[in-house]
Amino acid sequence: MLDALATVAPGKPLREGLDRILQSGMGALIVVGDGPDVLNICSGGFLLDAAFSPQRLSELAKMDGAIVLAADASRIARANVHLVPNPNVPTSETGTRHRTAERVARSINVPVISVSEDMSIIAVYVGDEKHQLVPIPRLLDRANQALQTLERYKERLVEVSNSLSALEVEDLVTIRDVVMLLQRTEMVLRIAEEIEGDIVELGVDGRLVRLQLEEVLAGVEDERRLVVIDYLHEENDWHLEEAMSGLARLDTEMLLDLKAVAEVLHLPQGVGDLDGPVQPKGHRLLARIPRLPESVIDRVVERFGSLSKILRATEHDLDQVEGVGDHRARAIKEGLSRLAESSILDHYS
């Protein structure tokens, strides 16, 4: 559906043609795809094979039949076509044009666009999905409201993240602290997914919204991944990829259940007591030290096993790790000291 919406987004020639049809007070039925499956349900009409233009589309819409475009909407393949989809395909629509559009979309894997003459709306059908295009001003308002909500969630996420950092330094982390951060990052990313859909539909009008979204989302996906790596108890059939997939599969109701979120970490002690202590491996805090490669972080964590041991390690101990050396050992020691101090000050101020 997102691919189909991108094809009819503002700034695209097809959208201009659809707008011209609406402005003329006409209706239309447009199939985006001219493969064998489409031709098998076409009857009558005439072959065009002409380059697409918004003007040609609106002129051809004056005829009653459907218009068939190439898969990339660059050419008009046929016009005034009678579509004959399988009549046994179920449809919830009532109007003839919309019923045909829904049946065609469900029968073959191509986007079908229906322009309603009476209601002046554009509906896009792909498979079993239907999406009615929203007027651009209303869509922009919705996207901006969602961005404001996202910014509030991000502010709370930063607070929870700083709190976890302070607790990690003091070795006071509980399962609840970890799960709350995971829950917040997942909520932020899900709100962002909704905004992403609006941006696709906005086309060229969504450029500023996309810039704002990218700024708000900076570092959130990395934060989620590093938290999972830090606390995940890996097993033969449960690794980072499985844990991330398990987190993504949680529906909204389960995401609010802290125990359901905690289960993706496969903690050895289970999730019966959310206030039970856990220890981070150290990936997350080490990743905050500038110019420290991930491969070096992995070797440091593998060598010491936990953040508390890394914090207690001397420069000489760190220097013994392959790929660290004197300079990086000093940078790690000083960087962790600064992070520990700032985290504790932020947490208790």
Backbone torsions as a table, in degrees:
resi	resn	phi	psi	omega
1	MET	NA	-39.7	179.5
2	LEU	-62.1	-37.8	176.8
3	ASP	-63.3	-40.8	179.2
4	ALA	-66.4	-41.0	179.4
5	LEU	-65.8	-33.8	177.1
6	ALA	-64.7	-32.0	-179.8
7	THR	-69.7	-30.7	-177.1
8	VAL	-107.3	18.1	-179.7
9	ALA	-75.0	154.7	176.3
10	PRO	-54.9	139.8	-176.7
11	GLY	98.8	-17.3	177.6
12	LYS	-91.7	143.9	-178.5
13	PRO	-57.1	-36.6	-179.3
14	LEU	-63.2	-39.1	178.8
15	ARG	-65.5	-38.8	178.1
16	GLU	-61.9	-41.1	177.9
17	GLY	-64.1	-40.9	178.8
18	LEU	-64.4	-40.8	178.4
19	ASP	-64.1	-37.5	178.1
20	ARG	-64.9	-37.6	178.3
21	ILE	-64.2	-44.6	179.1
22	LEU	-63.2	-43.7	-178.9
23	GLN	-64.2	-27.0	179.2
24	SER	-84.4	-2.0	179.9
25	GLY	71.0	30.3	-179.2
26	MET	-112.4	169.6	174.2
27	GLY	-114.2	170.4	179.5
28	ALA	-162.7	156.3	173.9
29	LEU	-130.9	116.1	-171.6
30	ILE	-125.3	128.5	176.2
31	VAL	-106.8	125.1	-179.4
32	VAL	-98.0	90.5	-177.0
33	GLY	148.8	134.3	-177.8
34	ASP	-129.9	34.4	178.8
35	GLY	-76.1	179.8	-178.7
36	PRO	-58.1	-36.9	179.8
37	ASP	-61.9	-38.1	179.1
38	VAL	-71.0	-45.3	-177.5
39	LEU	-63.8	-27.1	179.9
40	ASN	-67.6	-22.6	-179.9
41	ILE	-106.8	9.0	178.5
42	CYS	-92.3	138.7	176.3
43	SER	-136.3	134.6	177.6
44	GLY	70.7	-156.2	-177.9
45	GLY	75.1	-167.0	179.6
46	PHE	-143.9	151.9	-178.8
47	LEU	-80.4	132.1	179.0
48	LEU	-113.2	-58.1	-174.7
49	ASP	50.2	52.5	-179.4
50	ALA	-113.1	152.1	177.4
51	ALA	-58.8	140.6	-178.1
52	PHE	-73.9	141.4	168.2
53	SER	-150.9	147.2	-179.8
54	PRO	-57.0	-37.1	-179.4
55	GLN	-64.9	-43.6	179.8
56	ARG	-63.6	-40.4	-179.4
57	LEU	-61.7	-45.7	-178.4
58	SER	-67.8	-33.4	177.3
59	GLU	-68.4	-42.2	179.9
60	LEU	-68.5	-24.6	179.3
61	ALA	-68.9	-13.8	178.0
62	LYS	-67.0	-20.9	176.3
63	MET	-85.4	159.0	-173.6
64	ASP	-75.4	-29.0	-172.6
65	GLY	-75.1	174.3	179.4
66	ALA	-80.1	158.7	176.9
67	ILE	-112.7	131.2	-179.7
68	VAL	-109.5	122.8	179.2
69	LEU	-105.6	162.2	171.9
70	ALA	-65.5	162.6	-175.3
71	ALA	-60.0	-30.1	178.6
72	ASP	-98.2	10.3	177.9
73	ALA	58.9	25.0	-180.0
74	SER	-90.5	-17.3	-178.2
75	ARG	-138.2	151.0	173.9
76	ILE	-96.7	112.9	-174.7
77	ALA	-81.7	-50.5	-176.5
78	ARG	-142.0	160.4	178.4
79	ALA	-143.1	161.9	179.6
80	ASN	54.9	37.9	-176.4
81	VAL	-91.1	141.5	172.7
82	HIS	-95.9	119.5	-179.2
83	LEU	-90.2	132.4	-178.2
84	VAL	-124.7	76.1	177.4
85	PRO	-75.8	170.1	178.4
86	ASN	-61.2	118.6	-177.5
87	PRO	-68.0	-13.9	-179.8
88	ASN	-84.4	-8.2	177.1
89	VAL	-68.9	125.4	-176.9
90	PRO	-66.5	147.7	177.1
91	THR	-147.0	143.9	178.7
92	SER	-99.9	-2.6	-178.2
93	GLU	-79.9	159.8	-180.0
94	THR	-112.8	-38.1	179.3
95	GLY	-70.1	148.6	-176.8
96	THR	-59.3	-46.3	-177.3
97	ARG	-64.0	-44.0	-178.6
98	HIS	-70.1	-37.1	177.8
99	ARG	-61.8	-43.4	179.1
100	THR	-64.3	-43.1	-179.4
101	ALA	-60.4	-45.3	-178.1
102	GLU	-66.8	-40.8	-179.7
103	ARG	-66.5	-39.9	179.1
104	VAL	-64.9	-44.5	-178.7
105	ALA	-63.6	-36.1	179.8
106	ARG	-77.4	-24.6	-177.5
107	SER	-82.5	-40.2	-177.0
108	ILE	-131.3	153.5	-172.3
109	ASN	-86.2	67.6	175.9
110	VAL	-139.0	149.7	175.3
111	PRO	-72.0	140.4	177.0
112	VAL	-126.8	132.0	-177.3
113	ILE	-113.9	129.6	178.5
114	SER	-118.0	125.7	176.7
115	VAL	-107.5	117.3	-177.3
116	SER	-84.3	123.7	179.6
117	GLU	-70.6	-42.0	-175.4
118	ASP	-76.3	-40.7	-173.9
119	MET	-97.5	-7.4	179.6
120	SER	54.2	49.4	177.3
121	ILE	-128.3	155.7	177.2
122	ILE	-116.0	125.8	179.1
123	ALA	-119.8	137.5	178.6
124	VAL	-112.6	129.4	179.9
125	TYR	-114.9	130.8	174.0
126	VAL	-139.7	114.3	-176.7
127	GLY	60.1	-127.2	179.3
128	ASP	-90.9	1.7	-177.0
129	GLU	-95.1	145.8	173.7
130	LYS	-131.1	136.0	178.1
131	HIS	-134.8	122.6	177.6
132	GLN	-92.7	125.5	-178.2
133	LEU	-66.3	133.9	-178.6
134	VAL	-96.2	140.9	176.0
135	PRO	-54.7	141.9	-173.3
136	ILE	-56.2	-46.1	179.8
137	PRO	-58.3	-42.0	-179.8
138	ARG	-68.4	-37.0	179.0
139	LEU	-66.2	-39.5	177.3
140	LEU	-64.6	-41.3	177.2
141	ASP	-60.5	-43.8	-179.3
142	ARG	-64.1	-42.9	-179.7
143	ALA	-65.4	-39.9	180.0
144	ASN	-67.7	-37.8	176.4
145	GLN	-64.5	-41.4	178.4
146	ALA	-64.6	-36.9	177.4
147	LEU	-63.8	-39.1	178.2
148	GLN	-64.0	-41.6	176.7
149	THR	-62.9	-42.8	-179.8
150	LEU	-61.9	-41.0	-179.6
151	GLU	-63.9	-38.1	177.8
152	ARG	-65.7	-42.9	177.8
153	TYR	-63.5	-38.6	-179.7
154	LYS	-65.8	-39.2	177.8
155	GLU	-60.6	-43.3	178.6
156	ARG	-67.0	-36.3	178.2
157	LEU	-62.3	-41.6	179.2
158	VAL	-62.4	-40.5	178.6
159	GLU	-62.5	-45.5	-179.4
160	VAL	-65.6	-38.4	179.8
161	SER	-64.8	-44.2	179.0
162	ASN	-64.8	-37.6	178.5
163	SER	-63.7	-42.9	179.1
164	LEU	-64.4	-38.0	179.5
165	SER	-61.1	-43.8	179.3
166	ALA	-64.4	-41.3	179.8
167	LEU	-67.5	-35.2	177.4
168	GLU	-64.2	-42.3	180.0
169	VAL	-63.0	-37.7	-178.5
170	GLU	-87.9	-0.1	-180.0
171	ASP	58.6	46.0	-179.0
172	LEU	-123.6	23.4	-174.5
173	VAL	-75.4	138.0	172.7
174	THR	-114.7	166.6	177.9
175	ILE	-57.4	-39.0	-178.5
176	ARG	-59.6	-42.3	-179.1
177	ASP	-61.4	-42.7	-179.0
178	VAL	-67.8	-45.5	-175.6
179	VAL	-66.9	-35.5	178.8
180	MET	-62.9	-38.2	177.7
181	LEU	-68.8	-42.6	176.9
182	LEU	-60.3	-42.6	179.8
183	GLN	-60.6	-44.2	-179.1
184	ARG	-66.3	-42.8	-179.8
185	THR	-64.2	-39.5	-180.0
186	GLU	-66.4	-39.7	177.7
187	MET	-62.4	-44.2	179.6
188	VAL	-60.7	-45.0	-177.9
189	LEU	-67.7	-32.3	179.3
190	ARG	-73.2	-37.4	174.7
191	ILE	-63.7	-39.3	179.3
192	ALA	-63.0	-36.5	178.1
193	GLU	-61.6	-40.5	178.0
194	GLU	-63.8	-42.7	179.2
195	ILE	-64.9	-37.6	179.1
196	GLU	-58.4	-40.5	176.8
197	GLY	-61.7	-41.6	177.6
198	ASP	-64.8	-37.7	-179.8
199	ILE	-63.7	-42.1	177.6
200	VAL	-59.5	-44.4	-178.6
201	GLU	-69.8	-28.3	179.8
202	LEU	-75.3	-23.4	179.1
203	GLY	61.3	-129.6	-177.1
204	VAL	-66.1	-20.5	179.4
205	ASP	-79.4	-4.6	-177.0
206	GLY	-103.7	11.8	-175.7
207	ARG	-63.6	-44.3	-179.2
208	LEU	-68.1	-37.0	178.1
209	VAL	-63.4	-40.3	179.4
210	ARG	-63.7	-41.5	179.0
211	LEU	-61.5	-42.8	178.2
212	GLN	-63.8	-42.1	-179.5
213	LEU	-61.9	-44.7	-179.4
214	GLU	-63.4	-35.9	179.3
215	GLU	-67.7	-43.6	-179.2
216	VAL	-67.0	-37.0	-174.9
217	LEU	-81.2	-6.4	-175.0
218	ALA	-53.4	118.8	175.4
219	GLY	86.7	-8.0	-174.9
220	VAL	-69.9	-44.4	-179.9
221	GLU	-64.7	-39.4	177.5
222	ASP	-64.3	-39.5	179.1
223	GLU	-60.8	-45.0	179.9
224	ARG	-62.0	-46.5	-178.3
225	ARG	-62.4	-43.3	-177.5
226	LEU	-68.1	-35.6	177.3
227	VAL	-64.5	-44.6	179.1
228	VAL	-61.6	-45.6	179.9
229	ILE	-60.8	-39.6	-175.9
230	ASP	-66.0	-34.3	-172.0
231	TYR	-117.0	-5.3	-178.5
232	LEU	-68.4	133.4	173.2
233	HIS	-98.5	99.8	-174.6
234	GLU	-73.1	142.2	177.1
235	GLU	-128.8	177.5	-176.1
236	ASN	-56.4	-38.0	-176.8
237	ASP	-115.4	18.6	-177.6
238	TRP	-142.4	103.1	-178.8
239	HIS	-124.2	-167.3	-176.4
240	LEU	-56.4	-46.5	-177.3
241	GLU	-60.7	-42.4	-179.8
242	GLU	-67.0	-38.4	179.5
243	ALA	-66.3	-42.8	179.0
244	MET	-65.3	-39.8	177.9
245	SER	-65.8	-40.6	178.7
246	GLY	-62.8	-37.8	177.8
247	LEU	-66.1	-42.1	-178.9
248	ALA	-67.3	-28.6	-177.8
249	ARG	-77.7	-14.0	-179.9
250	LEU	-66.1	128.0	175.9
251	ASP	-77.2	176.6	-173.4
252	THR	-60.4	-40.7	-178.6
253	GLU	-65.4	-42.7	-179.7
254	MET	-70.8	-29.2	179.2
255	LEU	-65.6	-28.2	178.0
256	LEU	-78.5	-13.2	178.2
257	ASP	-89.8	108.9	-175.1
258	LEU	-60.9	-35.3	-180.0
259	LYS	-67.9	-36.8	178.4
260	ALA	-64.6	-38.0	178.0
261	VAL	-69.0	-40.2	-177.8
262	ALA	-64.7	-28.4	-176.8
263	GLU	-63.0	-25.6	-179.3
264	VAL	-68.0	-17.5	-179.4
265	LEU	-84.1	-12.2	179.4
266	HIS	49.9	50.0	-178.7
267	LEU	-65.2	139.1	-176.5
268	PRO	-62.0	-31.3	-179.4
269	GLN	-87.4	0.9	-178.9
270	GLY	78.1	-174.5	-177.0
271	VAL	-121.8	27.7	179.4
272	GLY	-64.2	-38.8	-179.1
273	ASP	-116.9	106.1	-178.9
274	LEU	-67.6	-17.6	179.6
275	ASP	-93.7	11.0	176.3
276	GLY	-71.8	147.1	-176.6
277	PRO	-76.5	147.2	173.2
278	VAL	-138.1	157.6	-179.8
279	GLN	-119.6	132.2	176.3
280	PRO	-76.9	152.0	176.5
281	LYS	-77.4	-32.4	177.4
282	GLY	119.0	-3.0	-178.4
283	HIS	-58.0	-43.9	-171.8
284	ARG	-64.5	-47.3	-179.4
285	LEU	-72.9	-37.2	178.3
286	LEU	-64.0	-32.0	-179.8
287	ALA	-67.0	-16.0	179.9
288	ARG	-86.0	-6.4	177.4
289	ILE	-82.5	124.7	-175.3
290	PRO	-59.8	142.5	173.1
291	ARG	56.2	35.9	175.2
292	LEU	-108.4	107.5	-175.3
293	PRO	-60.7	149.9	-179.3
294	GLU	-62.6	-34.5	179.8
295	SER	-63.3	-37.7	178.1
296	VAL	-69.2	-40.4	178.0
297	ILE	-59.0	-45.0	-180.0
298	ASP	-59.2	-41.6	-178.4
299	ARG	-70.2	-37.2	177.5
300	VAL	-63.3	-45.9	-179.8
301	VAL	-64.3	-41.4	179.7
302	GLU	-63.1	-36.7	-178.3
303	ARG	-70.9	-43.4	-173.5
304	PHE	-99.7	-29.2	173.3
305	GLY	91.0	-29.3	-179.1
306	SER	-152.3	159.8	-178.7
307	LEU	-64.7	-39.2	-178.0
308	SER	-60.6	-38.3	178.8
309	LYS	-72.6	-33.9	177.5
310	ILE	-65.9	-39.8	179.8
311	LEU	-65.2	-32.8	-179.3
312	ARG	-83.7	-13.7	-176.5
313	ALA	-67.2	145.0	176.5
314	THR	-86.9	170.3	176.7
315	GLU	-61.2	-36.4	178.7
316	HIS	-64.0	-42.1	178.5
317	ASP	-61.7	-43.8	-178.9
318	LEU	-67.1	-35.5	-178.3
319	ASP	-63.8	-24.5	-179.0
320	GLN	-73.6	-15.3	-179.6
321	VAL	-76.8	134.1	-178.3
322	GLU	-57.9	130.0	176.1
323	GLY	88.2	-1.9	-178.4
324	VAL	-87.9	-68.4	-179.9
325	GLY	79.8	172.8	-176.3
326	ASP	-61.3	-47.8	-175.0
327	HIS	-62.6	-48.5	-179.1
328	ARG	-69.1	-34.3	178.1
329	ALA	-61.0	-42.6	178.3
330	ARG	-67.6	-40.3	179.7
331	ALA	-64.0	-40.4	179.3
332	ILE	-65.7	-46.8	-177.9
333	LYS	-62.7	-47.4	-179.9
334	GLU	-69.0	-39.3	-179.6
335	GLY	-63.7	-43.8	178.9
336	LEU	-66.4	-34.7	177.8
337	SER	-64.7	-43.9	178.4
338	ARG	-64.5	-43.9	179.5
339	LEU	-62.8	-40.9	179.8
340	ALA	-63.3	-45.1	-178.9
341	GLU	-64.8	-47.8	-177.6
342	SER	-67.7	-36.7	-179.8
343	SER	-63.8	-44.4	-179.3
344	ILE	-67.7	-40.9	178.3
345	LEU	-63.2	-43.5	179.4
346	ASP	-65.1	-36.5	-175.8
347	HIS	-70.8	-38.4	-174.1
348	TYR	-102.1	-0.3	179.5
349	SER	-81.3	NA	NA
